[in-house]
Amino acid sequence: MPESLDLMRRRHELAELRKLLLSREQTLGELRAHLISFEGRYLRQVGLLYRRLDEWEQKIAELHGRAAEPESESDEWHAEDVSNSFDPLVLKTAYRDLVKLLHPDFAADADDEQRRTYLMSLANEAYRRQDIAAIRRMLSGYDPALDLTSARSSHEEAVRLSAMIFQVTQDLEAANLQIEELQRSESAKLQQRTLEAARQGRDLLAEMAARVNGSIGLAMRRYELDLSRKQRPSKGMSVESLVTAEIKL
């Protein structure tokens, strides 16, 4: 294959991979945003009630001089950190470093400016959805110095394009993996169950909240009964005490 045709093929492949990566990154961002929103709803409707239930269980345990037994995993769904906790300062610093690396003002020529503009759009999208992993991948996978078109042979250009194709392919695989992991998460499973229940005219989270409220009521009543039983002997001598006293006499 002539060198010019080979370079054209590589550029086309790179362009198509970049489009696909942008689409998958957008899908990832939307999925993460939807799950974060759902988790917030779950925590407000159900999670806070579980905290109250834990508090009452702890009171009962302390009343009997023992540690509270942890809830089984089937009793409570714990919201996952879908947002991939990060330090906002770390995100901002990484983004600024990426802007310094990619900014179109530093372009060597028109082609370089076009590439930088495209990559800046990816960086801005990653920053908007607070995706520190994507920003770090771009920091480690792109060097504008390698993108200068002047004084570059066909072989050098082919090597450069191959390296960029490899990097974008790696980024694409990472994005697909993150999407699959989120789709398999407990957050996504519960969200799907909630949607299916809604199609049947049911509010699954409201049903869960009602069950937890019922458990809280039972725990409160149990605490009151146990407290009453523990306080009862102090009001007078128990039958056991009287029997013991008679034996001693």
TORMIDO-992608 format. One line per field, with one value per residue (C-alpha): x, y, z; residue number from 1; residue in one letter. Coordinates in nm, 2 decimals. Layout:
N
c1	(X;...);
c2	(Y;...);
c3	(Z;...);
resi	(NUM;...);
resn	(a;...);
REM end
This chain:
249
c1	(0.00;0.14;0.25;0.00;-0.29;-0.17;-0.16;-0.51;-0.63;-0.47;-0.61;-0.96;-0.93;-0.82;-1.10;-1.36;-1.22;-1.23;-1.59;-1.67;-1.47;-1.66;-1.99;-1.89;-1.76;-2.09;-2.28;-2.06;-2.12;-2.50;-2.51;-2.31;-2.53;-2.85;-2.72;-2.60;-2.94;-3.11;-2.88;-2.97;-3.34;-3.28;-3.08;-3.35;-3.64;-3.48;-3.12;-3.20;-3.46;-3.21;-2.99;-3.28;-3.33;-2.96;-2.98;-3.26;-3.09;-2.78;-2.99;-3.13;-2.79;-2.65;-2.94;-2.84;-2.47;-2.37;-2.27;-2.53;-2.53;-2.47;-2.76;-2.74;-2.67;-3.01;-3.18;-3.04;-2.90;-2.61;-2.57;-2.24;-2.01;-2.08;-1.93;-1.58;-1.49;-1.22;-1.07;-1.21;-0.86;-0.70;-0.95;-0.90;-0.52;-0.52;-0.76;-0.54;-0.24;-0.43;-0.54;-0.18;-0.08;-0.36;-0.47;-0.51;-0.32;0.00;-0.07;0.21;-0.01;-0.38;-0.38;-0.23;-0.49;-0.77;-0.65;-0.60;-0.95;-1.10;-0.90;-1.00;-1.36;-1.30;-1.12;-1.40;-1.66;-1.46;-1.42;-1.79;-1.88;-1.60;-1.43;-1.07;-0.99;-1.05;-0.85;-0.56;-0.58;-0.55;-0.26;-0.07;-0.17;-0.12;0.20;0.15;0.52;0.46;0.18;0.39;0.35;0.66;0.97;0.80;0.85;0.58;0.73;0.73;0.37;0.27;0.43;0.26;-0.08;-0.03;0.05;-0.25;-0.48;-0.34;-0.41;-0.76;-0.83;-0.71;-0.93;-1.23;-1.18;-1.15;-1.47;-1.66;-1.54;-1.66;-2.00;-2.03;-1.93;-2.19;-2.46;-2.38;-2.37;-2.63;-2.73;-2.82;-3.00;-3.22;-3.28;-3.40;-3.63;-3.77;-3.84;-4.01;-4.22;-4.32;-4.45;-4.68;-4.80;-4.59;-4.34;-4.07;-3.87;-4.19;-4.26;-3.91;-3.94;-4.27;-4.11;-3.82;-4.06;-4.24;-3.91;-3.83;-4.17;-4.10;-3.75;-3.89;-4.15;-3.89;-3.67;-3.95;-4.05;-3.69;-3.63;-3.94;-3.83;-3.49;-3.63;-3.90;-3.68;-3.55;-3.90;-3.89;-3.75;-3.79;-3.93;-3.59;-3.45;-3.72;-3.66;-3.29;-3.35;-3.58;-3.32;-3.05;-3.29);
c2	(0.00;0.34;0.55;0.83;0.58;0.41;0.75;0.83;0.50;0.55;0.91;0.78;0.50;0.75;0.99;0.71;0.59;0.94;0.98;0.65;0.74;1.07;0.89;0.63;0.90;1.09;0.77;0.71;1.06;1.03;0.69;0.81;1.13;0.92;0.68;0.97;1.13;0.80;0.73;1.08;0.99;0.65;0.81;1.07;0.82;0.51;0.55;0.80;0.57;0.29;0.52;0.57;0.20;0.14;0.40;0.21;-0.13;0.03;0.14;-0.21;-0.36;-0.11;-0.19;-0.55;-0.47;-0.60;-0.45;-0.42;-0.69;-0.55;-0.55;-0.83;-0.72;-0.83;-0.60;-0.28;-0.16;0.08;0.35;0.31;0.60;0.61;0.95;0.80;1.02;1.27;1.59;1.89;2.05;1.75;1.76;2.14;2.10;1.81;2.01;2.32;2.11;1.96;2.30;2.42;2.11;2.13;2.49;2.59;2.91;2.70;2.54;2.52;2.54;2.51;2.13;2.13;2.39;2.17;1.87;2.08;2.22;1.88;1.75;2.06;1.97;1.63;1.78;2.03;1.75;1.54;1.83;1.91;1.56;1.56;1.26;1.28;0.94;1.07;1.38;1.18;0.95;1.25;1.39;1.06;0.99;1.31;1.51;1.82;1.81;1.49;1.65;1.90;1.84;2.03;1.83;1.49;1.20;0.96;0.70;0.93;1.03;0.66;0.58;0.89;0.79;0.43;0.55;0.77;0.49;0.26;0.52;0.60;0.23;0.19;0.48;0.33;-0.01;0.17;0.37;0.05;-0.13;0.16;0.15;-0.23;-0.20;0.07;-0.13;-0.43;-0.22;-0.26;0.10;0.02;-0.30;-0.12;0.16;-0.10;-0.26;0.08;0.15;-0.18;-0.13;0.22;0.06;-0.14;0.17;0.10;0.32;0.07;0.32;0.42;0.05;0.01;0.32;0.19;-0.14;0.03;0.26;-0.05;-0.20;0.13;0.11;-0.25;-0.16;0.13;-0.09;-0.36;-0.10;0.02;-0.33;-0.44;-0.12;-0.18;-0.54;-0.42;-0.15;-0.38;-0.57;-0.24;-0.16;-0.43;-0.76;-1.03;-1.38;-1.53;-1.29;-1.39;-1.76;-1.71;-1.52;-1.79;-2.06;-1.86;-1.84);
c3	(0.00;-0.10;0.21;0.13;0.12;0.44;0.62;0.50;0.63;0.97;1.00;0.90;1.16;1.43;1.35;1.37;1.70;1.84;1.75;1.91;2.22;2.25;2.22;2.49;2.72;2.69;2.76;3.06;3.19;3.15;3.31;3.61;3.64;3.64;3.90;4.12;4.10;4.18;4.48;4.62;4.59;4.76;5.04;5.11;5.10;5.25;5.36;5.63;5.77;5.79;6.00;6.24;6.26;6.33;6.61;6.78;6.73;6.89;7.19;7.23;7.22;7.47;7.70;7.71;7.73;7.39;7.05;6.79;6.52;6.17;5.93;5.67;5.31;5.20;5.46;5.32;4.99;5.04;4.79;4.61;4.53;4.16;4.13;4.21;4.50;4.42;4.56;4.37;4.40;4.23;3.95;3.89;3.90;3.65;3.42;3.43;3.34;3.05;2.93;2.93;2.73;2.47;2.43;2.07;2.13;2.13;1.80;1.55;1.24;1.13;1.15;1.50;1.61;1.48;1.67;1.99;1.96;1.93;2.23;2.43;2.37;2.52;2.81;2.88;2.87;3.11;3.35;3.33;3.44;3.69;3.53;3.67;3.52;3.17;3.23;3.36;3.06;2.83;3.03;2.99;2.64;2.44;2.38;2.14;2.07;1.88;1.68;1.49;1.12;1.00;0.92;0.98;0.75;0.64;0.86;1.16;1.08;1.06;1.39;1.55;1.42;1.53;1.88;1.89;1.76;2.03;2.30;2.19;2.17;2.53;2.64;2.46;2.63;2.97;2.90;2.80;3.11;3.33;3.16;3.21;3.58;3.64;3.46;3.68;4.00;4.28;4.21;3.85;3.95;4.21;3.97;3.71;3.97;4.06;3.69;3.64;3.95;3.82;3.50;3.72;3.91;4.22;4.40;4.51;4.72;4.90;4.97;5.10;5.32;5.46;5.56;5.73;5.91;6.03;6.16;6.34;6.51;6.62;6.74;6.95;7.11;7.18;7.34;7.56;7.67;7.74;7.94;8.14;8.22;8.33;8.56;8.71;8.97;9.12;9.24;9.51;9.62;9.35;9.41;9.37;9.64;9.88;9.83;9.88;10.20;10.34;10.27;10.46;10.76);
resi	(1;2;3;4;5;6;7;8;9;10;11;12;13;14;15;16;17;18;19;20;21;22;23;24;25;26;27;28;29;30;31;32;33;34;35;36;37;38;39;40;41;42;43;44;45;46;47;48;49;50;51;52;53;54;55;56;57;58;59;60;61;62;63;64;65;66;67;68;69;70;71;72;73;74;75;76;77;78;79;80;81;82;83;84;85;86;87;88;89;90;91;92;93;94;95;96;97;98;99;100;101;102;103;104;105;106;107;108;109;110;111;112;113;114;115;116;117;118;119;120;121;122;123;124;125;126;127;128;129;130;131;132;133;134;135;136;137;138;139;140;141;142;143;144;145;146;147;148;149;150;151;152;153;154;155;156;157;158;159;160;161;162;163;164;165;166;167;168;169;170;171;172;173;174;175;176;177;178;179;180;181;182;183;184;185;186;187;188;189;190;191;192;193;194;195;196;197;198;199;200;201;202;203;204;205;206;207;208;209;210;211;212;213;214;215;216;217;218;219;220;221;222;223;224;225;226;227;228;229;230;231;232;233;234;235;236;237;238;239;240;241;242;243;244;245;246;247;248;249);
resn	(m;p;e;s;l;d;l;m;r;r;r;h;e;l;a;e;l;r;k;l;l;l;s;r;e;q;t;l;g;e;l;r;a;h;l;i;s;f;e;g;r;y;l;r;q;v;g;l;l;y;r;r;l;d;e;w;e;q;k;i;a;e;l;h;g;r;a;a;e;p;e;s;e;s;d;e;w;h;a;e;d;v;s;n;s;f;d;p;l;v;l;k;t;a;y;r;d;l;v;k;l;l;h;p;d;f;a;a;d;a;d;d;e;q;r;r;t;y;l;m;s;l;a;n;e;a;y;r;r;q;d;i;a;a;i;r;r;m;l;s;g;y;d;p;a;l;d;l;t;s;a;r;s;s;h;e;e;a;v;r;l;s;a;m;i;f;q;v;t;q;d;l;e;a;a;n;l;q;i;e;e;l;q;r;s;e;s;a;k;l;q;q;r;t;l;e;a;a;r;q;g;r;d;l;l;a;e;m;a;a;r;v;n;g;s;i;g;l;a;m;r;r;y;e;l;d;l;s;r;k;q;r;p;s;k;g;m;s;v;e;s;l;v;t;a;e;i;k;l);
REM end
